[in-house]
Amino acid sequence: MLSCLETSYAFSRTFNSRNLEFYWCPLWCHTLFVLVENVPNLIVASQFPLWFVKQNDQLEGADDGDDPEEVDERAVQGEEDVAAGIQVTGADDGDGPEEVEERTVQGEEDAAAGIQVLSNNEEEGDHEPDLLEVGDISFASTVPEKNAESVLVDFTIVRLTAVPQPEKSRYGGWRITARSPCLLVEVKRFVSRSLKGDELDAEIRSHINEARGDLVVQAGHFFIQDKSEDSIMAIAAAGPYWSGTTIHRGDVGHIMDLISSSDPTYRPPGERLTKRKAKWNKILRLDGASSSVASEARLRTILKKMKEMENPKTDAK
C-alpha cells in the first residue's frame, strides 16, 4: 500500500508538476529499507559520500603558507612583549564597566528565560544537547580532510561489522570495527509523462543510461578509496524503472585512471587500460503489472548476495 502511494505521489502532476527526481526518493528509500529490514548489520544511507584524498594533500598548520621571515618576526615580537611585561589583550579586554555590566544583566535575563548563552571563547558547534550522555560521544579526532575528491551516491546499502563492548553505556554496548558499501543506487527523474510506446521506452533507457554512467564514476571513487574491494553491486533507476549489475574493479580502470590523473603524484599504469563495460540486466519496473514479480525476485537475489558477502578487513561473518 505504501509503495503505491509513493508512486502515485511521484507521478502526480499536481504535487510533482516539475517532474523532479526528488519525488522518487521516498519510493526507493522505502524499497531499500524493506529489503534489509530483517538483516541487522545492513543499513540504508542516503547521500552517501565516496571520497579519497590526493597523496600530496596535507593538513595545514596555523602558520602554513606564511613567509618564514614573517613567522620569525612574530615570534621575536612576542618574546619582546613578554620581556617588557606587556599583556596581550583578549577579545573582552578594554571593555568599559558599563558594557560588562550590561552583558551580565542580559546574560542573567537570558538564563532566566531558558536561553542557552555561549561564552566568547566557545563555538556554537561545541555544545552537545543535554540529552546526549557521555557514553554516546566519540572523542576521536575528526579533522576535515583538505581537498578531498568526492561524489555523493543517492542511496547506499552499507554492511557494518561490530563487536560487543563491556561498557554498555557507549553506543548501546557495540563498537563498529568495519564498514563496507554493498550496493550503490542512483535515481534519475522519470521521463515526460506525455510519451508513449517506443518513444517512452527509448527515453526511459536514456535516463537509465545516465544513471549507469554516474554509477561507473561512483564505483571508480569507491575502488580508489578502498583498495581491498574488487566489486560492488549497483542499481540505476529512472522513476520506478531500474536495472542492476555488479561493477568489478576491472570494469572502471579507465575511469579510475581519469579520476586519479588530477593527483600530481599519480603515475599512470605501464600497460594500456582496456575499456571494459559492466553487463547490466534488463530494465524492470518496481510495481509493473508484468514485471513486479521479476523485480521482487531480482531484489531478493541482491539481498542474498549482500548477506553472503564477507568483509575482507575482518574475520567476522
N, C-alpha and C positions, 0 to 999 in steps of 0.2 A: 504493500500500500504506500509506504513512504517513498519508495523509488518512483512510483507512478506520479506522486505529487511533485517530486523534484524534477522529473522530466517535463511534466505539464507546465511547471513554473518557468523552466528554461525556454520552452517553445512559445510561451505566451507573448503575443505581440503587445499586450497591454503593459506587462511588467518588464519584459526584455525587448523593448521597442528598438534598441540599437543592435540587437543580436550579438551581445558581448560574450566573451569566453567565461567571464566570472560566474555567470548564472549556471554553468555546467559543473562548477566545482562542488556544490552540495551533493549532486548525484554521484560523482566519482569518490568524494570523501566518504559518503555513506557506504558505497560498494566496497571500498577497500577496508573500512573498519569492520564491516560484517564478515569479510573474507578472513580476517585474522583474529576475530574476537575470542576464539577458543584456544589461541596459541599465546601463552602469557609472555613470551620473550620476543614477539614480533609487534612492532609499533608502527603507526602511520604518522609520518611527519610531513607537514605542508611547507612549501617554500624552503626545501632542504638545500643548504649550501654545500657545493663541492668546490674545494679550493686547494691551491698549493702556493708556496712561496718561492720566488726565484732564489737561486742558490746564493747570489751575492747580496741579497737584501739582509740588512742587519737592523736591529732596533737601535734608534739613535738615542744618545745621552743628551743631557741638558745643554752641553756645550758643542755638540756635533754640528759642524758646518760653520763654526765661528773661526775667525782669524786667530791663529795661535798667539800672536802678539797681543790681541785684544783680551784673550783669556788671561795671559800673564799679567797684563796691566790691571785687570780687575782684581786678581789675586793680590798683587802688590798693594793696591789701593786699600783692600780690605785689611791687610796686615797693618798698614799705617794708621788706619782709623782705630783699630783695636788698641794699638800702642799709644795713640793720643787720647784714648778714653772716650772716643766718640761713639754714641749709641746709634745703632741703625734703627730708624723708625719703622714701625709696623703700620698696618692699614688703619688702625684706630688712633695711633699716636697723634697728638696735636689737636684733637677734638676739644672744643670748649666744654666746660662743665654743664652748660645748659643743654648742649647736644647729647651728652652722655646721659643726663637725667631724663631727657625726652625719650631716648631709646629704651631706657629702663622701664619707664612708665608704660610705654607702648608694648614692651615685652610682657609685662605683668597682665595687661589687658588681654593680649592675645592668648596667654596661657589660661586665663580665666574663661575665655570663650572656647577653649579646646583647640586652638590653632597651634600647630607644631612650629616652633621657632628654630631656625638654623643659625648657628654662630657664624661669624665672619670667616672662620677658618675651616668650615665644613662644607663639603659639596652636597648638593641635594641628593645625588645618587648614592651617597654613602650610607643613607639611612635604610634600615630594613624594617618592614612592618612589624608591629608589636606582636602579632600572632605567630611570627616565624620563630621557631625555637632554635637554640644554639646548635643542637644536633643536626639540624637541617641545612646548616650553612657550610659551604665548602670554602676553605681558606687558601686554596691553591691559587698561585699567581695566574691571572687571566689578562695578560698584556695583549692588546690587539696587534696582529701581525701587520707589518708595513707592506703596502703594495701587493697584497695577495691577489693572485689571478683566480677569479671565481665565477661560477654560474649558479643560478637558483633553479631547482627542479620543482615542478608543480606539486607532486606528491612522491614520497619515497617510503617504501616499507623497509624498516631497519631491524636487523636481528641483534639483540642485546645479549651479552654474556655477563652474568652476575654471580657473585659469591656471597654467602651469608656472613654477617658480622656479629660478633658477640654483643656489640653495643647497639641495642635495638632502637635507641633514640636517633641514630644517624640514618636518615633516609629509609626509615622503616626496617632497618636491620640488613640492608642489601647494599653492596658496592659494585658498581659497573666496572668490569675489567676489560671489556672489548665491545666494539660495535661494528657491524658490517652491513652496509646497504645491500639489499637483496633485489629490489625492484624499483626502477625509475618509471614514473608516469608523467607524460607531457600531454596536456589537454589544450586543444585549439577550439576556437569558436565554431559553431555549426555554419553551414553554408546558407545561402539565401533561401528562405522558406518558400519562394515562388518557383523554384526549379523542380523539374520532374523528369522521370525516365533516365535516359543515358546522360543527359546534361547534369542531373543531380548526382548520379554515380561518379561522373568524372570530377565534379567539384569536391565531393567527399574524399575521393582518392587524392586529390591535390592537397587538401588540408591535412590529411593524414601523413602525406609525404613530407609536409612542412614540419610536422611534429617528429617524424622519424629523423629528419636532419638535425633538429635540436638535440634529440636524444643521443645521436652519434657524438656530437660535441660534448655533451654532458658526460658520456661514458669516457671520452678522452680525458677529461679533467679527473674523473674518478680513478682511472688507471694510473695517471701521473701521481695523484695523491696517495694511492695505496698500491705499492709495487708488489704486494703479495697476492693480489686478486687477479684472476685471469678471465673472469666472465661476470656478467650481470644481466639479469632479465630486464625487459623494457616493454612498456605499453605506450603506443602512440594513439591518441584519441582525437576525434573531431565531434564534439557533442556526444551523443550516445554510441557512436560508431568507433570501433577500435581494432587494432591489430597488434600482435605481440611478437617478440623474438628474444633470443639470447644473444647479447653482443659479447664477442670474445675480444681479448686484447689485440689479437692479430687483425681484427676487422677494422680497427681505428688507428692503426700505426701511423698512417699518413696524417690523420687529424692530430694525434699527439705530437708529431713532428712539427706541424704548423703552430700549435699552441706553444710548444717549448721554444720555438725559434725566437720568441721575444726576450728570452733569457740570455744576457750577454755571455754567460758561462756555458751555454748549451753548445754541444758538439754534435752535428748530425751523424746518423749511423753510417758505417762504412758501406754496407750493402744498400742497394736501391730498394725502397719500400714498395711493395705491391699493393695496389688498391683493392683490397677485399671488401666485400659487402655482406652485411648480415642478411640472413634469409627471413623475411617477415611472413607471417602466416596470413590467411585470408581475413578480409575485413568483415567483422560481425557487428551486430547491434545488440547492446545490453538487454533490451527489452523487446526485441523484434519478435513478431508472431512466428516467423520461420527460423529464427536464429537464437532465440533466448536459451533453448536447451543446449545448443552447441556452445554458446557464450558461457553458460554456467559450468559446463564440463571443462572448458579451457581454463577458467579461473580456478577450478579445483585442482587442475594439473599444475598450475603455477604455485598454488598453496602447497601442494605435495612436495614440489621441488624445493621450496623455501624451507620447509620443515626438515628436509633431508640434508640441507646444507650444513657443513661443519665449518666453524670458524678456524681458519688456518693459524691464527695467532694464539690459540689456546687448545688444550686437550679436552676442553669441556664439550659435551654433546647434548 
